[in-house]
Amino acid sequence: MKVTVVGAGAVGATCADNIARAALCEELVLLDIKEGISEGKSIDMMQTATLLGFNTKIIGSTNDYGKTAGSDIVVITSGLPRKPGMTREELIGINAGIVKGVAENILKQSPNAIFIIVSNPMDTMTYLALKATGLPKKRIIGMGGILDSARFKCYLSFALGCSPNDLNAIVVGGHGDTTMIPLIRLATWNSVPVTNFLSADQQKQIVADTMVGGATLTKLIGTSAWYAPGAAGAALVESIVRDEKKLFSCCVSLEGEYGQKDICLGVPVVIGKKGWEKIVDYKLDAEEQASFNKSADAVRNMNDVLKSL
Ligand SMILES: NC(=O)c1ccc[n+]([C@@H]2O[C@H](COP(=O)([O-])OP(=O)(O)OC[C@H]3O[C@@H](n4cnc5c(N)ncnc54)[C@H](O)[C@@H]3O)[C@@H](O)[C@H]2O)c1
């Protein structure tokens, strides 16, 4: 098993670190365009091998795609992160060119790889990767909903005073401050609806906090967060490598599911060794479906911007 992570910045390096620690592959390549950064971080990570007890060989590469050849999974994190006050959507101009170029280079070396897209605006970058590579849709997975769902569970656990691991909760729709939809109606605490334990105001606050979860951290840190995004990317890699068939909210190509087509958007999917295997229909109620449609409209508008770049 060989995994490549493109972009050795905050998210890419954290994702690679998590992949190595969990010993998910024999070979892990970290590639970046900035001279030396991926080689340096790879050696630093290799030097944790005896401390953490893994055997993964980690190889750094400054833009040499030859080293990525034959990868089974590629995680694309290259591109600018947002600064405080920015939306993810504002990154489209620069990141579209980066993601397209990277996806094409990767494809030449690893025609059978499963792609995980992290770069923002992620829904549009996933759509772009799907179109630019022409790969079967099940091999293109956008990472966003899994992170937003982890944030949702975190805020729910604060309010309930419980372990986040006892919660089941999912965020669908776009990966944007105004496009994501935390499905609080369906969230449970060990099978009991969380709505049984939370006032309407508390529920509203948790949903609002989740939606701006990334922006809150960007304001505090001064740049976009990386621990949870890196771990979320690695969790997807793990479900593929170990064929776990975990159900995650991921951005995938819709062809009529959830009432949408010709778009990549966050829905519950089963992740296994072939990529995303099936979309699970959560049977949204009328209000949730209306929010989903609104989210799709916003993402579609962003996808249209690709035509003018
Ligand atoms: N989908 C999500 O849930 C999620 C979460 C967090 C961050 N992000 C996004 O992930 C991306 C990376 O964030 P970060 O915090 O790691 O940023 P960062 O600036 O720390 O790292 C980005 C890296 O990409 C590299 N890069 C730029 N162009 C490249 C190219 N053509 N080829 C190879 N490498 C290239 C840069 O040199 C840099 O090292 C951003 O777009 C950010 O918005 C997405």
The ligand as an ORCA input file, in Angstrom:
! r2SCAN-3c Opt
* xyz 0 1
  N     -11.461     20.353      3.468
  C     -11.225     20.711      4.719
  O     -11.939     20.326      5.630
  C     -10.051     21.608      5.025
  C      -9.656     21.854      6.348
  C      -8.536     22.659      6.570
  C      -7.853     23.214      5.505
  N      -8.290     22.993      4.248
  C      -7.597     23.522      3.079
  O      -6.427     22.746      2.851
  C      -5.465     23.549      2.157
  C      -4.124     23.472      2.888
  O      -4.212     24.093      4.131
  P      -2.900     24.231      5.060
  O      -3.334     24.869      6.315
  O      -2.168     22.946      5.084
  O      -2.063     25.297      4.201
  P      -0.462     25.475      4.197
  O      -0.172     26.794      3.586
  O       0.088     25.186      5.551
  O       0.040     24.314      3.218
  C      -0.245     24.286      1.869
  C       0.952     23.715      1.156
  O       0.633     23.544     -0.232
  C       1.842     23.749     -0.934
  N       1.594     23.978     -2.345
  C       1.112     25.084     -2.953
  N       1.048     24.890     -4.287
  C       1.481     23.634     -4.528
  C       1.621     22.850     -5.694
  N       1.304     23.314     -6.906
  N       2.077     21.594     -5.564
  C       2.406     21.094     -4.351
  N       2.291     21.795     -3.202
  C       1.828     23.049     -3.302
  C       2.473     24.948     -0.236
  O       3.844     25.075     -0.540
  C       2.202     24.624      1.221
  O       3.273     23.935      1.842
  C      -6.076     24.948      2.086
  O      -6.692     25.157      0.847
  C      -7.089     24.941      3.199
  O      -8.110     25.893      2.986
  C      -9.357     22.193      3.986
*
